Amino acid sequence: MTSIEHWAKQAQELKAKGLTDREIGEELHLSPETIAWLLTRKDTGERPPADVKIGWRSLGVAGRRIEMISSIMADVIVEEEERRDMEIDLVVGLAMNGVPLASFISSILDTDLLIYRPKADPKERGEGSFMSNYASVEGKNAVFIDDVISSGTTMKGAIKKLRDGGGHPQLALVMVNKTPHNDLDGVPLRALIRTLSVAHSR
């Protein structure tokens, strides 16, 4: 079984369980475009979208390992604060995979914590929401945290929501950037690792 056949089978199984394309993408660490292709592809020889499969289960199985990665990310935030002469006072974790990272980072930097929950289906109207049990946004300088950025749609939604609430987006930080972008809607984008697909393989 090829990797593509394996991922297509996984995507179909998750779809049958009721997950949306976005949720399947988060689960498999693939872009929404790749998930759509996996779910609808025919045996026509059509090549998949350019994408890079990101798996970090070796980190995710242990809280201590997530904490260590979070410490590196916190160090990048401090570097940005010093370079740009500003101070972050709110860490926003993007559900789902950004939440444990953001929680540790907030503790390390002693800042407020907020969780952003995107719409389950990106085709639905409206934006995601900030979870009410966490910090407020008004007047705060925020950093957005996620594990992987593929299309940037979720991150852009969180940035817009924060601005609409009177907050000040200062930085977006992810473990892996699968895009060529260095900013999103005017917000600097940093990553621990940037990927680049130079060729397709099947």
N, C-alpha and C positions, 0 to 999 in steps of 0.2 A: 504494500500500500504506500503510495507516494505521500509526501507531506501535505500536498494540496488535497488529496482525497481524504486524508485523516482530518484536516481542518474543516473540510466541507461536511463530513459526517458529524463532527462535533457541533458545527453551526446548526445543522438540521436538528440534532438532538436537543440543543438548547432552545431552538425556535419552537419545537414541539412541546417543551415545558412551559411555554408562554413568555419567554424573554423577548424583549424588543431587539431590534438590530443594534441599537446603541449599547444595550446591556450585554449582548453577545460579543460586541467589539471589545468592551471592557474586560469581559471574562477571558477572551482569547488574545487580548493585546494586539488586535488588528484594527486597521482603519475602518470607518463605516463603509467606504467604497469597496474595500476588500470583502467585508461581510456580505454586502449586497451581491457582489459577484459570486461568492461561494454559494449563496442561497438560490441564485437564479441561473447559474451557468449551465450551458448545454455542451454536449460533446462536439463543439464546432471548431475546436482548436484556438478559440479566442484566448489571448493571454490575460493573466490577471493584472489588476492595477499594480503599479509600483508600490511596494510596501515592504516593511521589515517586521518579522515576527519578534516580539519582545516577550521573553519569559523571565520572571525573577522569583520563582518559587523558592529557590535556595535562600533568598532573603526573607520571603514572606512567612516561612514556617517558624521563625523565631523572633520574638519581640526585641530581643537584644540586638539582632542584626538590623532590624528596621531602625532601632534607636541609633545605631552607629551611622547608618546612611543619613538619618535625619541630622546628626551632628555635623556631617560634611555639608549638608544643605544649609544649615544654620550658619556655618562659617562663610559660605558664599553670600548669604544675606548680609552678614556683618561687613564683608568686603564691599558690597554695593552701598551700604549705609555710609561707610567712610569715604568711598570714592565720590559719592553724590551729595555728601553732607546732609543727610536726612535720616530720620529714625522711623523704623517700622514699629507700630503699636498694635497691629492686628494681623493674625495669620489666618488665612482662609483656606480650608481644606476642601477640595472638590471630591464629592462622593463618587465612587466608593473608595478607590485606591489611594486617593490623596489624604484621606482622613487620618490613618495612623501616623503618616509622616508629619502632617500638620500638628497633630496632638503633641508629638515629641518636640517638634521645633518650637511650638508655643511655650512649652515648659522650659526648654533650653534658653530661649531668649526672654522669658518672663513677659510675654505679651498676652493680649486677649486672643480668644479662639472663636472662629466662626466656621460653620459647615454650609457649603453650597450644594444643593441637590438639583441637578438638571432635570428637565422634562425627560420622562422615560422614552418618549418617542419624539425625535427631533422634528417630525412632520406636524406635531401638535402646535397649535397657536399659543402664543404667550412665552414667558420665560420660565426659568427654573426659580427656585426660592431659597432663601436663607432659613435655616432651621431655627425656630424661635427659642429654643433652650440655651442658645449660645449668645455671644456678644453682639452689640449693636455696631452699626457701621458709620454713623454720622461723624464727620470730622476726623476720621482715623486714616492713617497711612497704612495701606494693606499690601501684603505679599500673598500671592495665590500659589497654592501647592498642589501638584498632581504627580502621578508616577510617570505617565507617558503622554505626550501630546502628538496627535495624529493629524487631525484637520484643524484644530483650534476652535471649533464651534462651541464646545462646552466652556472653555476658558474665556472666550469672548462674551458669552452670556453672563458669566460671573462678573466680569469687568464692568459690563453695562449695568448690571443690577446694583453693584456697589456704587457706581457713579450716580445712578438714579436715587440712591439712598443718602447721598451727601458724603460718601467716602472718597478717599483719594487713592486710586490704584498706583502703586509705585513699582511693582516688580512681579513677574510671573516666573516661577522656578519649578522645574520638573527634573526627574531623574534622567529621562531620555526624550530628546527632541527629534521627532521623525520628519520635521518640516525644515525648509531652508530659511525660515524667518528668524529674525533677531528681535522682533517686537510684535505685539498684537494690539491693534487699535491704539498705538502710541505708548504702550506699556512695554518696557524692556523685558525680553524673554531670555532667561538663562537656563542652562541644563548641565548636568554632570557629564552627559554623553550625548553627542549628536550622531545620528545615523544617516547614511546616504546609500540609496540603492543605485548601483551602477549598471546592473544587468538583471534580467529576469532569469530564473532557473525553474525547471519543472522536474 
